[in-house]
Amino acid sequence: METQATISAVPAPRIGLRMAAVAWVLTSVYYFYQYALRSAPAVMIPELTSAFGISALGVASMVGLFYYGYSPFSLVAGAAMDRLGPRRLLPSAAAVVGIGALLFSTGNNQIASAGRFLQGAGGVFALVGAIYIATKNFPPSKAATLIGATQMFGMAGGSAGQFAVGPLIGNGLPWNVFWIAMGIGGLLMGVLLFVLLPKDETSSGSGLRTTISAFATVFKNPQSILCGLISGLMFIPTTIFDMIWGVRFLQDAHGIDYGAAVMRSATVPFGWIIGCPLLGLLSDRLGRRKPVIIGAAIVLLGCLAWILYGPPGVLPPYVLGLVAGVASGAAMLPYTVIKEANPPEYGGTATGVVNFLNFTFSALLGPVFGWILQSVSGGASPLALEHFQATFTPLLYGVALAIVLTLLLKETGTAVREK
């Protein structure tokens, strides 16, 4: 049964707007931090290959364990946020991410794999918490803008994890020193969140029964499933292609040196920094979600096609990555739609569900793309352009499918609800 939430049903703010703003900014900074950890391995694949004694495919699989923690714990984070609130959850979650970074720095395959899983499991609370704070304490007409701004912080971290970390590694910073420093930073982040996050009132629901009811309501709503599929199909060009294989694609397929490849790859998350708040603001101004998603997906499709098959040197070096990142920012609009299409008291659960569906794509397909690349290349090094084309062409079909699914999505923007 589909449940359509109305804008008037959103509960009143639980904390003052000033304190809510502080809480949102702090949680968004935490999101910045975990996204930097998520993207940083892309600029140190050779160092990790040497340190762990495994192939680039093995490193990609280990790095992809982030999403095996991130995806299922999206559901935990969403339900727990509705029950307990950010103040009780975020400090310990940040500490878990810090511990995960320290474990990754050991250079031991099994311990590092566990650490990467913990980074994802703890990191997901940042996005869910920031969206929860924003949508519970600010006007619903600003929902898409605030969710887009939240993702802007995340992608700023993703971009920094490449263009800031890349030169450090290139200039001789040991890879494990970076992870130790980030681990300590995560522990300090947990302390900061514990001290500064305001206390808030939370749900008085009856435990497990309330949680099961929330999941049943959200998952039974077909709009929820569509939101997760659309977002996931628009996310994986960034999470898998760019953040894992982007630097190597530019180095091997186009002969670009390491430093320039890092900077070009970093333009994709930098584009998200622009696109997330911009497209969210545009959607709020129009009062509609679907036209913005479809238009951005068409642009993303064109950029991906040019990146894989277009003649090099025609466009300025950073344009394609930047525009692709800007267009990809529309992948956050389904996070707004799912909250508008479900009861407001299940806001955290709805965010957890769309995040779970979204990043299940990255968790399941990351190793698949790595395996395909290994198979078509026969383990060759360096890889050739045709190897990347054969491996990542399905991304084009995925974005095209996202456009079709968006046509099936029910419009939830204010322009429709006010009629």
Steps between C-alpha positions, in 0.01 A plus 500: 500500500642839404508766768514864391617734776376856500715798565281617784559179690863577573551533875611823656871555560626326811792731566557869430596595147839631609586178682361300209729689263800426722406133521452476123834667422688276747342186358570617146867549591498142626355402161785690331750299706357156421469583130869595490579154637266344247674654198864515617597143395458595134818711513715235669418177312869425421604560861220280634577229246859490619417524870239224502673280243189466284394605150320822411181293474560369853548855627180612325312213666639592842418867450149399391438343842413855607165458326436162664494689829340816366205341322347271767576741784295761313195314625637486854587869494160605368296304752732593787483869408119495527523325836803658668592818314838631381642591842508137619633351177738727312791528747548124528450456123781749428725315743428175317611660172820617670569150632437363152762736354754393764436133420544570130840656568640170636569359154360162605247376244244360744525783752492765228195337342319513834607861535364593159166336591487703822566821310186436297288380792581806711515744211140454388375663822643831378271535198193356671558723804554818300187444289302412812603824672431710189156361422379492862594858585472710184208589267400217264521740205878500554532121511666441163734797549616381843542139393697621200714717728563198722627301204709803403697452822542132423625555148731775621655228714502262204678759288748579778566128538638513148642844416638566850612150592638418155780760509588398857544137395679607183745707705593206718255493791480133609152365437468357851590833662204653319264234635635531853447876492146457369429238766602741774290765328196273517541446872530875553192551282306268729602704804403824326157367405442373853581839651324727251193317370184619680274258679170436326175327570455168325223264417315322778393215272486146632835369384520216254134513398529867405820435305347210307193711422721781370698269271184329376338833414802634313594180317139429393480840334608449135616861489765411758641224279504727197686766697770253603542362148521843335748633753715187484517499121610864500751452782709207374677694224658698784539238774637224276634652179647825629581436866656157447617485137501864387867577556617176341265551203658837427854368551473175305243582231613853422861514618440784745756535777402420859466856629281617212293181516427559868389857434279400208340217695435736790289727277215247518440531876577871467215518250275338759591785736341738249224276372349371825394836650439658158266228374334476841436875495371482142265217596368694800451812287313304232308304761571188295751214525458292183599754231824579681591132543427419134683802361807435714501129413500583128803726551674229705432245227658724239807565716557130568467415133758766411739391777496141375471551123558866416819621330751631755625856491185657354368640826702680772658247743273549801165569334362147461570391855360823644179493295452128571534573871254791486244284320557212743386725782142424397549155654424665834151615396351151558608546864254789512230314307504197730451719807211681332341171389500342847363601842715771665543301822699247296740759362816335629384157386419634152847650468654174616299301246593715200863499611490121539355449153735756349826366635403137461580569135851609592548209742387233254622647172842630611661153500309408184646791304845417638463138392382600151795736459737225609339253260492719190857617556638156581690659788691730263682805632459773402133464408381618158211732416297215349523311829336789685241542223400134516478512880318827562263530202221345717509826700343668196213250504459557873458877467257450211300264723497766774334740254229243419438426869470872577212518253321246724573697817214696653570873522514614863616862462311789658360612163299177483408474868364855511251436220 
